[in-house]
Amino acid sequence: MTNPPLHPASPATDLPILVADDDAGVCLLMEDTLRGEGFNVVSVHTGRQVLDWLAHHRAQLLLLDVRLPDMDGSAVLENLARQSASLPFLIISGLSDAKVAVDYMRRGARDYLIKDAHFLDLVPTVVRRVLRELERDAQIVRLQREILEISEREQRRIGQDIHDDLCQRLAALKMKLQHLAENLETAAPELAGDAKAISQHLGEATQVARGLARGLSPVDIGHDGLPAALLGLVRSAGDIFQIRCQLHVGGTCGPLDHHAATQLYRIAQEAIANAVKHAAATRVDVFLDCAACPATLTIINDGMPFARPPKESGLGLHLMRQRAESIRAILEFSDQPPGGTTAVRVILPTT
């Protein structure tokens, strides 16, 4: 295993590129080529070394040989996922195998390079392109987060205005109508009933406005945070949709910033609404598992399976994906989780 230079000069970041190949000569050539282009490089020769190194260090990119002495590339990726150390990767191989290439691309490989006569010429070009793509993706995530944060701030402002202004005005009008109804009991009894009815309607409108205000700013991090907000959500959903809706919390949930907590709440809110509207669900269970590593939020319902793949669906699922991406979480859909129901699962980032 080689160590990174003391003064790295990577164009994008100080984090090194990790090269994993069983051939020490190939590793040395890749190191020299990439360092000549200004990249910081570390090389290892076994799958175990990849896992051990990434357990204690970070890298911006992994160049992974499909065949290492102790395990193949698939096993390395599976182990990295289990230890929550996944990172962007390129696959390198001595053989041109379309089936293997497609399999790794489905696993998330950014590219698939063959160790042929042009290999060393291609490596820095492909690495630079992938790093540009990663930076572009990071910028998109930052932009999505900024847009969602602006939206949430505006919703909180509107919710506060509804609570502090509109609700107070409606309450004041209700009090005046009650006083008017009392006076009409003597002066014009035939009108007193109408005044009382209007007063009752105003009271109901006030309750609706307060519910809207709470919905526009649902997560109060200063108190019980996300679990309390989700509990309010499932209770409200049960009443509104007339379904059985329950929250299950595992472990003790650590603090989340307001943006992350709000996005998780909105994903759960959308998933519940979709379950009722599109899957005719009669029961929805929301699981917030803080004991797992990484923590997960899962929404399971007993409705019909998805009629079409989530990627092809409408605005609601698209927004759910954007919300997950903005907090660097993974959003998964399943038509056949345990129990034969439909599930939406959010895997929270570990850092």
VENPE-V231717 format. One record per residue. N is the residue number from 1. PHI is phi in whole degrees, -180 to 180 (NA if undefined). PSI is psi as a letter, one per 40 degrees, with the letter a starting at -180 (none if undefined). Layout:
# VENPE-V231717
n->(N:N)
phi->(PHI:PHI)
psi->(PSI:PSI)
This chain:
# VENPE-V231717
n->(1:2:3:4:5:6:7:8:9:10:11:12:13:14:15:16:17:18:19:20:21:22:23:24:25:26:27:28:29:30:31:32:33:34:35:36:37:38:39:40:41:42:43:44:45:46:47:48:49:50:51:52:53:54:55:56:57:58:59:60:61:62:63:64:65:66:67:68:69:70:71:72:73:74:75:76:77:78:79:80:81:82:83:84:85:86:87:88:89:90:91:92:93:94:95:96:97:98:99:100:101:102:103:104:105:106:107:108:109:110:111:112:113:114:115:116:117:118:119:120:121:122:123:124:125:126:127:128:129:130:131:132:133:134:135:136:137:138:139:140:141:142:143:144:145:146:147:148:149:150:151:152:153:154:155:156:157:158:159:160:161:162:163:164:165:166:167:168:169:170:171:172:173:174:175:176:177:178:179:180:181:182:183:184:185:186:187:188:189:190:191:192:193:194:195:196:197:198:199:200:201:202:203:204:205:206:207:208:209:210:211:212:213:214:215:216:217:218:219:220:221:222:223:224:225:226:227:228:229:230:231:232:233:234:235:236:237:238:239:240:241:242:243:244:245:246:247:248:249:250:251:252:253:254:255:256:257:258:259:260:261:262:263:264:265:266:267:268:269:270:271:272:273:274:275:276:277:278:279:280:281:282:283:284:285:286:287:288:289:290:291:292:293:294:295:296:297:298:299:300:301:302:303:304:305:306:307:308:309:310:311:312:313:314:315:316:317:318:319:320:321:322:323:324:325:326:327:328:329:330:331:332:333:334:335:336:337:338:339:340:341:342:343:344:345:346:347:348:349:350:351)
phi->(NA:-103:-98:-69:-65:-69:-126:-63:-134:-63:-64:-104:-161:-78:-67:-79:-95:-98:-107:-123:-148:-74:-94:-61:-66:-64:-58:-63:-65:-65:-59:-61:-64:-71:-67:-64:-94:94:-91:-90:-132:-127:-124:-136:-126:-136:-64:-62:-67:-59:-65:-65:-65:-73:-71:-125:-136:-117:-136:-90:-161:-116:-100:-115:-73:-70:-129:-106:-58:-104:-164:-87:-60:-61:-66:-61:-64:-65:-67:-63:-63:-66:-96:54:-122:-64:-154:-59:-146:-112:-104:-124:-152:-83:-122:-95:-130:-60:-63:-64:-60:-62:-60:-72:-65:-66:-78:113:-60:-81:-169:-135:-109:-99:-80:-112:-65:-101:-57:-66:-71:-81:-53:-64:-64:-67:-60:-63:-63:-64:-65:-65:-63:-64:-66:-63:-62:-64:-66:-63:-62:-62:-66:-60:-65:-62:-63:-66:-65:-63:-61:-66:-63:-67:-64:-63:-62:-63:-61:-65:-64:-61:-68:-83:-110:-60:-62:-68:-65:-63:-65:-66:-63:-63:-63:-65:-67:-62:-65:-65:-62:-63:-69:-71:-56:-98:-76:-150:-56:-70:-98:-62:-62:-64:-64:-65:-66:-64:-60:-65:-63:-64:-62:-66:-64:-64:-64:-63:-63:-65:-64:-63:-62:-65:-68:-76:-139:-83:-108:-104:-68:-70:-114:-93:67:-61:-56:-67:-65:-66:-62:-63:-64:-67:-65:-65:-63:-61:-71:-70:-92:57:-128:-88:-132:-133:-110:-127:-112:-111:77:-102:-81:-73:-69:-119:-69:-60:-63:-63:-62:-67:-65:-65:-61:-66:-63:-62:-61:-67:-64:-65:-63:-64:-61:-77:-74:-107:-115:54:-71:-113:-144:-133:-119:-109:-112:-109:-102:-87:-79:-73:-132:-78:-66:-136:-121:-127:-118:-117:-134:-101:-86:-73:-64:-60:-75:-151:-59:-54:-63:-97:-84:-86:-63:-59:-69:-62:-66:-61:-64:-62:-63:-64:-63:-67:-113:58:-98:-104:-107:-125:-122:-142:-90:-139:-75:-52:99:73:-104:-104:-133:-118:-129:-116:-101:-75:-67:-82:-129)
psi->(h:i:i:i:i:d:g:i:f:h:d:d:i:e:h:i:h:h:h:h:h:e:h:d:d:d:d:d:d:d:d:d:d:d:d:d:e:e:i:h:i:h:i:i:e:i:d:d:d:d:d:d:d:e:e:e:i:i:i:e:i:h:h:h:i:d:h:i:d:e:i:i:d:d:d:d:d:d:d:d:d:d:e:f:f:i:i:i:i:i:h:i:i:e:i:h:h:d:d:d:d:d:d:d:d:d:e:e:h:d:i:h:h:h:g:a:d:e:d:d:d:d:d:d:d:d:d:d:d:d:d:d:d:d:d:d:d:d:d:d:d:d:d:d:d:d:d:d:d:d:d:d:d:d:d:d:d:d:d:d:d:d:d:d:c:d:d:d:d:d:d:d:d:d:d:d:d:d:d:d:d:d:d:d:d:d:d:g:d:e:e:d:d:d:d:d:d:d:d:d:d:d:d:d:d:d:d:d:d:d:d:d:d:d:d:d:g:d:h:g:d:e:b:e:a:d:d:d:d:d:d:d:d:d:d:d:d:d:d:d:e:f:i:h:h:i:h:h:h:h:a:h:h:i:h:i:i:d:d:d:d:d:d:d:d:d:d:d:d:d:d:d:d:d:d:d:d:e:e:f:i:e:h:h:h:h:h:h:g:e:d:i:h:i:i:i:h:h:h:h:i:f:a:i:i:h:d:i:i:d:d:e:a:a:d:d:d:d:d:d:d:d:d:d:d:d:e:f:i:h:h:i:i:h:e:g:i:h:e:f:a:h:i:h:h:h:h:i:i:e:none)
